Amino acid sequence: MLTPCGYNFIGILYKEKFAISIKILLAISIKLCKMM
């Protein structure tokens, strides 16, 4: 069973992964714009 802290921890991990994926997408789009 997950405690409220467990839920918070999973939420933080999910947000971190989401933030990292957004940063990667931004970096890729910036590189593509520079190449054009």
mmCIF file as Biopython writes it, N, C-alpha, C and O atoms, coordinates in Angstrom:
data_model
#
loop_
_atom_site.group_PDB
_atom_site.id
_atom_site.type_symbol
_atom_site.label_atom_id
_atom_site.label_alt_id
_atom_site.label_comp_id
_atom_site.label_asym_id
_atom_site.label_entity_id
_atom_site.label_seq_id
_atom_site.pdbx_PDB_ins_code
_atom_site.Cartn_x
_atom_site.Cartn_y
_atom_site.Cartn_z
_atom_site.occupancy
_atom_site.B_iso_or_equiv
_atom_site.auth_seq_id
_atom_site.auth_asym_id
_atom_site.pdbx_PDB_model_num
ATOM 1   N N  . MET A ? 1  ? 0.836  -1.208 0.000   1.0 0.0 1  A 1 
ATOM 2   C CA . MET A ? 1  ? 0.000  0.000  0.000   1.0 0.0 1  A 1 
ATOM 3   C C  . MET A ? 1  ? 0.864  1.249  0.000   1.0 0.0 1  A 1 
ATOM 4   O O  . MET A ? 1  ? 1.943  1.279  0.593   1.0 0.0 1  A 1 
ATOM 5   N N  . LEU A ? 2  ? 0.370  2.281  -0.678  1.0 0.0 2  A 1 
ATOM 6   C CA . LEU A ? 2  ? 1.119  3.536  -0.748  1.0 0.0 2  A 1 
ATOM 7   C C  . LEU A ? 2  ? 0.631  4.509  0.309   1.0 0.0 2  A 1 
ATOM 8   O O  . LEU A ? 2  ? -0.570 4.674  0.523   1.0 0.0 2  A 1 
ATOM 9   N N  . THR A ? 3  ? 1.583  5.147  0.961   1.0 0.0 3  A 1 
ATOM 10  C CA . THR A ? 3  ? 1.247  6.201  1.909   1.0 0.0 3  A 1 
ATOM 11  C C  . THR A ? 3  ? 1.079  7.505  1.125   1.0 0.0 3  A 1 
ATOM 12  O O  . THR A ? 3  ? 1.480  7.571  -0.037  1.0 0.0 3  A 1 
ATOM 13  N N  . PRO A ? 4  ? 0.497  8.538  1.730   1.0 0.0 4  A 1 
ATOM 14  C CA . PRO A ? 4  ? 0.419  9.839  1.051   1.0 0.0 4  A 1 
ATOM 15  C C  . PRO A ? 4  ? 1.801  10.310 0.588   1.0 0.0 4  A 1 
ATOM 16  O O  . PRO A ? 4  ? 1.932  10.926 -0.470  1.0 0.0 4  A 1 
ATOM 17  N N  . CYS A ? 5  ? 2.831  10.015 1.391   1.0 0.0 5  A 1 
ATOM 18  C CA . CYS A ? 5  ? 4.195  10.378 0.997   1.0 0.0 5  A 1 
ATOM 19  C C  . CYS A ? 5  ? 4.592  9.618  -0.260  1.0 0.0 5  A 1 
ATOM 20  O O  . CYS A ? 5  ? 5.268  10.164 -1.132  1.0 0.0 5  A 1 
ATOM 21  N N  . GLY A ? 6  ? 4.174  8.362  -0.355  1.0 0.0 6  A 1 
ATOM 22  C CA . GLY A ? 6  ? 4.465  7.559  -1.535  1.0 0.0 6  A 1 
ATOM 23  C C  . GLY A ? 6  ? 3.822  8.174  -2.773  1.0 0.0 6  A 1 
ATOM 24  O O  . GLY A ? 6  ? 4.432  8.235  -3.840  1.0 0.0 6  A 1 
ATOM 25  N N  . TYR A ? 7  ? 2.569  8.633  -2.611  1.0 0.0 7  A 1 
ATOM 26  C CA . TYR A ? 7  ? 1.878  9.272  -3.723  1.0 0.0 7  A 1 
ATOM 27  C C  . TYR A ? 7  ? 2.617  10.543 -4.142  1.0 0.0 7  A 1 
ATOM 28  O O  . TYR A ? 7  ? 2.802  10.804 -5.331  1.0 0.0 7  A 1 
ATOM 29  N N  . ASN A ? 8  ? 3.036  11.327 -3.147  1.0 0.0 8  A 1 
ATOM 30  C CA . ASN A ? 8  ? 3.776  12.562 -3.441  1.0 0.0 8  A 1 
ATOM 31  C C  . ASN A ? 8  ? 5.069  12.247 -4.171  1.0 0.0 8  A 1 
ATOM 32  O O  . ASN A ? 8  ? 5.435  12.937 -5.122  1.0 0.0 8  A 1 
ATOM 33  N N  . PHE A ? 9  ? 5.760  11.205 -3.729  1.0 0.0 9  A 1 
ATOM 34  C CA . PHE A ? 9  ? 7.033  10.829 -4.343  1.0 0.0 9  A 1 
ATOM 35  C C  . PHE A ? 9  ? 6.821  10.428 -5.799  1.0 0.0 9  A 1 
ATOM 36  O O  . PHE A ? 9  ? 7.580  10.837 -6.678  1.0 0.0 9  A 1 
ATOM 37  N N  . ILE A ? 10 ? 5.784  9.623  -6.053  1.0 0.0 10 A 1 
ATOM 38  C CA . ILE A ? 10 ? 5.469  9.197  -7.430  1.0 0.0 10 A 1 
ATOM 39  C C  . ILE A ? 10 ? 5.082  10.416 -8.266  1.0 0.0 10 A 1 
ATOM 40  O O  . ILE A ? 10 ? 5.473  10.526 -9.428  1.0 0.0 10 A 1 
ATOM 41  N N  . GLY A ? 11 ? 4.318  11.326 -7.675  1.0 0.0 11 A 1 
ATOM 42  C CA . GLY A ? 11 ? 3.925  12.546 -8.378  1.0 0.0 11 A 1 
ATOM 43  C C  . GLY A ? 11 ? 5.136  13.380 -8.748  1.0 0.0 11 A 1 
ATOM 44  O O  . GLY A ? 11 ? 5.209  13.914 -9.855  1.0 0.0 11 A 1 
ATOM 45  N N  . ILE A ? 12 ? 6.097  13.497 -7.823  1.0 0.0 12 A 1 
ATOM 46  C CA . ILE A ? 12 ? 7.323  14.261 -8.084  1.0 0.0 12 A 1 
ATOM 47  C C  . ILE A ? 12 ? 8.118  13.592 -9.206  1.0 0.0 12 A 1 
ATOM 48  O O  . ILE A ? 12 ? 8.595  14.268 -10.118 1.0 0.0 12 A 1 
ATOM 49  N N  . LEU A ? 13 ? 8.261  12.266 -9.140  1.0 0.0 13 A 1 
ATOM 50  C CA . LEU A ? 13 ? 8.997  11.543 -10.186 1.0 0.0 13 A 1 
ATOM 51  C C  . LEU A ? 13 ? 8.329  11.740 -11.540 1.0 0.0 13 A 1 
ATOM 52  O O  . LEU A ? 13 ? 9.001  11.961 -12.547 1.0 0.0 13 A 1 
ATOM 53  N N  . TYR A ? 14 ? 6.996  11.657 -11.558 1.0 0.0 14 A 1 
ATOM 54  C CA . TYR A ? 14 ? 6.250  11.823 -12.806 1.0 0.0 14 A 1 
ATOM 55  C C  . TYR A ? 14 ? 6.461  13.230 -13.365 1.0 0.0 14 A 1 
ATOM 56  O O  . TYR A ? 14 ? 6.682  13.403 -14.564 1.0 0.0 14 A 1 
ATOM 57  N N  . LYS A ? 15 ? 6.390  14.237 -12.481 1.0 0.0 15 A 1 
ATOM 58  C CA . LYS A ? 15 ? 6.590  15.626 -12.917 1.0 0.0 15 A 1 
ATOM 59  C C  . LYS A ? 15 ? 8.010  15.821 -13.439 1.0 0.0 15 A 1 
ATOM 60  O O  . LYS A ? 15 ? 8.217  16.508 -14.439 1.0 0.0 15 A 1 
ATOM 61  N N  . GLU A ? 16 ? 8.989  15.216 -12.760 1.0 0.0 16 A 1 
ATOM 62  C CA . GLU A ? 16 ? 10.382 15.337 -13.201 1.0 0.0 16 A 1 
ATOM 63  C C  . GLU A ? 16 ? 10.559 14.733 -14.577 1.0 0.0 16 A 1 
ATOM 64  O O  . GLU A ? 16 ? 11.166 15.352 -15.451 1.0 0.0 16 A 1 
ATOM 65  N N  . LYS A ? 17 ? 10.033 13.522 -14.785 1.0 0.0 17 A 1 
ATOM 66  C CA . LYS A ? 17 ? 10.146 12.867 -16.095 1.0 0.0 17 A 1 
ATOM 67  C C  . LYS A ? 17 ? 9.454  13.692 -17.158 1.0 0.0 17 A 1 
ATOM 68  O O  . LYS A ? 17 ? 9.952  13.824 -18.276 1.0 0.0 17 A 1 
ATOM 69  N N  . PHE A ? 18 ? 8.292  14.252 -16.805 1.0 0.0 18 A 1 
ATOM 70  C CA . PHE A ? 18 ? 7.535  15.070 -17.742 1.0 0.0 18 A 1 
ATOM 71  C C  . PHE A ? 18 ? 8.320  16.328 -18.098 1.0 0.0 18 A 1 
ATOM 72  O O  . PHE A ? 18 ? 8.383  16.719 -19.264 1.0 0.0 18 A 1 
ATOM 73  N N  . ALA A ? 19 ? 8.923  16.967 -17.081 1.0 0.0 19 A 1 
ATOM 74  C CA . ALA A ? 19 ? 9.723  18.174 -17.296 1.0 0.0 19 A 1 
ATOM 75  C C  . ALA A ? 19 ? 10.929 17.872 -18.174 1.0 0.0 19 A 1 
ATOM 76  O O  . ALA A ? 19 ? 11.271 18.654 -19.062 1.0 0.0 19 A 1 
ATOM 77  N N  . ILE A ? 20 ? 11.573 16.734 -17.924 1.0 0.0 20 A 1 
ATOM 78  C CA . ILE A ? 20 ? 12.754 16.348 -18.710 1.0 0.0 20 A 1 
ATOM 79  C C  . ILE A ? 20 ? 12.350 16.112 -20.169 1.0 0.0 20 A 1 
ATOM 80  O O  . ILE A ? 20 ? 13.054 16.547 -21.080 1.0 0.0 20 A 1 
ATOM 81  N N  . SER A ? 21 ? 11.230 15.430 -20.396 1.0 0.0 21 A 1 
ATOM 82  C CA . SER A ? 21 ? 10.795 15.159 -21.770 1.0 0.0 21 A 1 
ATOM 83  C C  . SER A ? 21 ? 10.453 16.461 -22.493 1.0 0.0 21 A 1 
ATOM 84  O O  . SER A ? 21 ? 10.727 16.595 -23.686 1.0 0.0 21 A 1 
ATOM 85  N N  . ILE A ? 22 ? 9.851  17.430 -21.774 1.0 0.0 22 A 1 
ATOM 86  C CA . ILE A ? 22 ? 9.542  18.724 -22.380 1.0 0.0 22 A 1 
ATOM 87  C C  . ILE A ? 22 ? 10.841 19.444 -22.754 1.0 0.0 22 A 1 
ATOM 88  O O  . ILE A ? 22 ? 10.935 20.033 -23.831 1.0 0.0 22 A 1 
ATOM 89  N N  . LYS A ? 23 ? 11.841 19.398 -21.867 1.0 0.0 23 A 1 
ATOM 90  C CA . LYS A ? 23 ? 13.130 20.033 -22.147 1.0 0.0 23 A 1 
ATOM 91  C C  . LYS A ? 23 ? 13.787 19.404 -23.368 1.0 0.0 23 A 1 
ATOM 92  O O  . LYS A ? 23 ? 14.367 20.109 -24.194 1.0 0.0 23 A 1 
ATOM 93  N N  . ILE A ? 24 ? 13.701 18.078 -23.486 1.0 0.0 24 A 1 
ATOM 94  C CA . ILE A ? 24 ? 14.284 17.380 -24.639 1.0 0.0 24 A 1 
ATOM 95  C C  . ILE A ? 24 ? 13.557 17.796 -25.919 1.0 0.0 24 A 1 
ATOM 96  O O  . ILE A ? 24 ? 14.195 18.059 -26.938 1.0 0.0 24 A 1 
ATOM 97  N N  . LEU A ? 25 ? 12.224 17.856 -25.869 1.0 0.0 25 A 1 
ATOM 98  C CA . LEU A ? 25 ? 11.456 18.267 -27.047 1.0 0.0 25 A 1 
ATOM 99  C C  . LEU A ? 25 ? 11.805 19.692 -27.447 1.0 0.0 25 A 1 
ATOM 100 O O  . LEU A ? 25 ? 11.950 19.985 -28.634 1.0 0.0 25 A 1 
ATOM 101 N N  . LEU A ? 26 ? 11.942 20.582 -26.465 1.0 0.0 26 A 1 
ATOM 102 C CA . LEU A ? 26 ? 12.316 21.970 -26.752 1.0 0.0 26 A 1 
ATOM 103 C C  . LEU A ? 26 ? 13.695 22.028 -27.386 1.0 0.0 26 A 1 
ATOM 104 O O  . LEU A ? 26 ? 13.899 22.746 -28.365 1.0 0.0 26 A 1 
ATOM 105 N N  . ALA A ? 27 ? 14.644 21.277 -26.836 1.0 0.0 27 A 1 
ATOM 106 C CA . ALA A ? 27 ? 16.009 21.257 -27.366 1.0 0.0 27 A 1 
ATOM 107 C C  . ALA A ? 27 ? 16.021 20.764 -28.809 1.0 0.0 27 A 1 
ATOM 108 O O  . ALA A ? 27 ? 16.724 21.324 -29.650 1.0 0.0 27 A 1 
ATOM 109 N N  . ILE A ? 28 ? 15.250 19.722 -29.100 1.0 0.0 28 A 1 
ATOM 110 C CA . ILE A ? 28 ? 15.183 19.173 -30.462 1.0 0.0 28 A 1 
ATOM 111 C C  . ILE A ? 28 ? 14.566 20.198 -31.415 1.0 0.0 28 A 1 
ATOM 112 O O  . ILE A ? 28 ? 15.071 20.398 -32.520 1.0 0.0 28 A 1 
ATOM 113 N N  . SER A ? 29 ? 13.485 20.842 -30.998 1.0 0.0 29 A 1 
ATOM 114 C CA . SER A ? 29 ? 12.819 21.821 -31.865 1.0 0.0 29 A 1 
ATOM 115 C C  . SER A ? 29 ? 13.730 23.017 -32.127 1.0 0.0 29 A 1 
ATOM 116 O O  . SER A ? 29 ? 13.748 23.544 -33.239 1.0 0.0 29 A 1 
ATOM 117 N N  . ILE A ? 30 ? 14.491 23.453 -31.113 1.0 0.0 30 A 1 
ATOM 118 C CA . ILE A ? 30 ? 15.434 24.562 -31.289 1.0 0.0 30 A 1 
ATOM 119 C C  . ILE A ? 30 ? 16.520 24.170 -32.277 1.0 0.0 30 A 1 
ATOM 120 O O  . ILE A ? 30 ? 16.888 24.963 -33.143 1.0 0.0 30 A 1 
ATOM 121 N N  . LYS A ? 31 ? 17.036 22.952 -32.153 1.0 0.0 31 A 1 
ATOM 122 C CA . LYS A ? 31 ? 18.077 22.476 -33.072 1.0 0.0 31 A 1 
ATOM 123 C C  . LYS A ? 31 ? 17.549 22.417 -34.498 1.0 0.0 31 A 1 
ATOM 124 O O  . LYS A ? 31 ? 18.249 22.798 -35.436 1.0 0.0 31 A 1 
ATOM 125 N N  . LEU A ? 32 ? 16.312 21.940 -34.667 1.0 0.0 32 A 1 
ATOM 126 C CA . LEU A ? 32 ? 15.716 21.867 -36.006 1.0 0.0 32 A 1 
ATOM 127 C C  . LEU A ? 32 ? 15.550 23.266 -36.596 1.0 0.0 32 A 1 
ATOM 128 O O  . LEU A ? 32 ? 15.806 23.472 -37.783 1.0 0.0 32 A 1 
ATOM 129 N N  . CYS A ? 33 ? 15.128 24.220 -35.782 1.0 0.0 33 A 1 
ATOM 130 C CA . CYS A ? 33 ? 14.958 25.598 -36.265 1.0 0.0 33 A 1 
ATOM 131 C C  . CYS A ? 33 ? 16.300 26.179 -36.691 1.0 0.0 33 A 1 
ATOM 132 O O  . CYS A ? 33 ? 16.378 26.880 -37.700 1.0 0.0 33 A 1 
ATOM 133 N N  . LYS A ? 34 ? 17.349 25.897 -35.938 1.0 0.0 34 A 1 
ATOM 134 C CA . LYS A ? 34 ? 18.673 26.411 -36.276 1.0 0.0 34 A 1 
ATOM 135 C C  . LYS A ? 34 ? 19.197 25.780 -37.562 1.0 0.0 34 A 1 
ATOM 136 O O  . LYS A ? 34 ? 19.906 26.429 -38.331 1.0 0.0 34 A 1 
ATOM 137 N N  . MET A ? 35 ? 18.849 24.516 -37.796 1.0 0.0 35 A 1 
ATOM 138 C CA . MET A ? 35 ? 19.316 23.828 -39.001 1.0 0.0 35 A 1 
ATOM 139 C C  . MET A ? 35 ? 18.628 24.371 -40.244 1.0 0.0 35 A 1 
ATOM 140 O O  . MET A ? 35 ? 19.218 24.362 -41.324 1.0 0.0 35 A 1 
ATOM 141 N N  . MET A ? 36 ? 17.407 24.839 -40.118 1.0 0.0 36 A 1 
ATOM 142 C CA . MET A ? 36 ? 16.655 25.317 -41.289 1.0 0.0 36 A 1 
ATOM 143 C C  . MET A ? 36 ? 17.147 26.669 -41.780 1.0 0.0 36 A 1 
ATOM 144 O O  . MET A ? 36 ? 16.616 27.201 -42.755 1.0 0.0 36 A 1 
#
